[in-house]
């Protein structure tokens, strides 16, 4: 229960505080060029904090997932990660108050990122990872976890997106053109599915990443859970018209079916072995698991 409260309340709160810390640094550096008065400074802080949160949301989710799973609590990691986000903000124009970004303001964005990283570490990062139990980790587990994060999980998500996109492509009623061989037609369907999978992946990326973090943290390996989650993403995409989806009964049904297929494929590749934070139990003196 304590771990659940941490991931539902404490970690999101720490992220928000870190964004406001970064926004405060930006506001302090830019205040002289902005509107006068206390209200102007507060407004500038709010705008900078919101922009920082939007720019950092995706990278922070990945970093939090990795550090929580691997119990990485390094202050230097979060400091460096914040600095990298500051550099990325310059490249992507994520936190800009003026059309021109001078050298001094570029440095300001890096300092803001450093401040945000330090504040996140102070509030949540230094306690990363599930509470320790009376057990030992399986040999080689840390390296297995690293490979799972950087290879298995991304590959499973890509495969799930392809599978869902293939279902949508098949349902579109494509027919081979005159003189087209069966092999060419299948190749065309696969090519269209690959293109469509990019849209599917973009739509599902954030909710899927949140689900993956929860599943890996708490060891949720249920096939039903992955199927239901996939259906919900598919239904939401078509009901809300995300990615150009149309809201008709057939389309909504298709979205749910494609989501279920995607959820099944992800579970088959990665979901059934979820649990980066899980540990191998060892018998105690009485022969029972510790």
C-alpha positions, 0 to 999 in steps of 0.5 A: 500500500505504501508503494502504491501511494508513492507512485500514485501521489508522491512521485507525481507531486515531486514531478510537479514541484520539480517543474515549478522549481525549474519555472521559478529559475526561468522566471527569476532569469527573465523577469527583468524583460517581462511585465512589471509587478508581482502578478507578472512574476507569478504569471511568468513562473506559472507559464514557465513551469507548465511549459517545463512540465509539458516538455519533460513529461515523456522523458521524465516518465522513462527516467522515473520508470528506469530509476524506480525499477533499478533502485537508482538513487544517484543525485548526480544522475538526476542533476545530469538528467535535468541538465540534459532536459535543459539542453533539449528545451533549447533545441526544441524551443520548449521553454521560450519567453522571447523569439530569440534565445541568447547565450545567457538564456540558453545557460538559464534553461540548463540551470533550470533543468539542473534545479528541477532535477535536484528538486525531484531527487530531493523529494522523490528520487533519493527514495527510488525503488520498492521497499526492501524485503527479506529476500535476495535478488536473483543472480544477474537480475540487474543486467536482465532488468537493463536489457528488459527496459532498453530492448524487450519492452520497447520491442514488445510495444512496437510489435503490439502497435504493428499488430493493432495496425494490421487489424485496422488495415485488414478491416479497411477492406483493401483488395488486390488490384488487377494483375497484383500477385498475392505476395505483392498484396500481402507486402502492401498490407504489411507496408500500410500496417507499418505506416499505420503503426506509427499513428497507433504507437503515438496515440497509445504511447503515454497511457501504455507507458504509464501502464507499463510502469505500474505493471513492472513495478507491481508485477502485474502479469494478468492477460485479462488486465492487458486485454482490458487495457488494450481495449480501453485505449482502442475505444478511447482513440476512436471515441475521442477521434484521436489520430483521425479516428471516426466515431461510428459503431463499427469504428469503435468496435474495430478500435476495441478489437485492435486494442485487444490484439495489441494488448495480447501481443504485448503480454505475450512478449513482455507483459507475462514476465512483468516485475522489474521490482520483484525479488526472488524469495528464499526460504527462512529457517523454517523452510518457508519463503522469507 
